[in-house]
């Protein structure tokens, strides 16, 4: 009788020794600065509508297109926008929309329309639209540094081997 009890306990113990529960599949993996895979992407803005293009760029910069997206980490890609001077605005936004800025001096509030900005600094229209779609905190300011906007069709980032993406 004693040997049966011992034998039963040994079988019971051996059963739990051999049965291993796979707990890895139940863990949520958060990305961090070391594990993030950042890529370079080129977007051609020629003929694209400003708001629609900017929202897609903001998603890519934020990293929301990746399965490893983590809200508090810079896990997005670096985006190069070319032909920013050929972006489109629908309706009467070219004349009616107003961009305001402040010089820092009393009475230093300045206003400009997209038509004036396109003539002087066409990159700023895309930059302003994308910046407004990013978080308004330290992370948003860091993410904005991953955006590179150029008015022409040339950019100096050929060494990064960027992929061309069409939204």
C-alpha positions, 0 to 999 in steps of 0.5 A: 500500500505504501509503494502505491501511494509513493508511486502515485505521488511520483506520477503526480510530481512528474506530470507537473514537472513535464507540463510547462505553461507557455506564459510568453504569449500572455505578455504585452511587449512595449517598445522602447528606444532600443527595440524600435525599428525606425525607417526612412520614408519619402512622400511626394506631396505633388497634387495631394490635398494638404489635410489628408496628406498631413494626417497620413504623415502624422500617423507614420511619424507617430508610429501608429501604422506599426504593430509595435506602437507604444503611445509614450515612445518615439516608435515612428519613422522619419518622413521626408516630404518633397514637392511641398510647394505643389500641395493643394488646398480645397475650397477658398482656403488659399485666400481665406485661411489665416496663419497667425504667429507672434514675434514676442514683442508688443503688437507683434502679432502677424497674420498670413494666408497660405498663398503668401506662405506658399510664395515665401516658405512653402515648407511651412504649410506642411510643417504647420499642418503636421505639427497640429496633428502631433501631441502637444508635449515633449514627445510631440516636439521630439516626433516633429524632428522626424519630419523633413520638408523640402519645396523641390523634388530633391532632398539630401537624405539619399544616404539613408536609403529612404523608401518611396510611399504613396498615400 
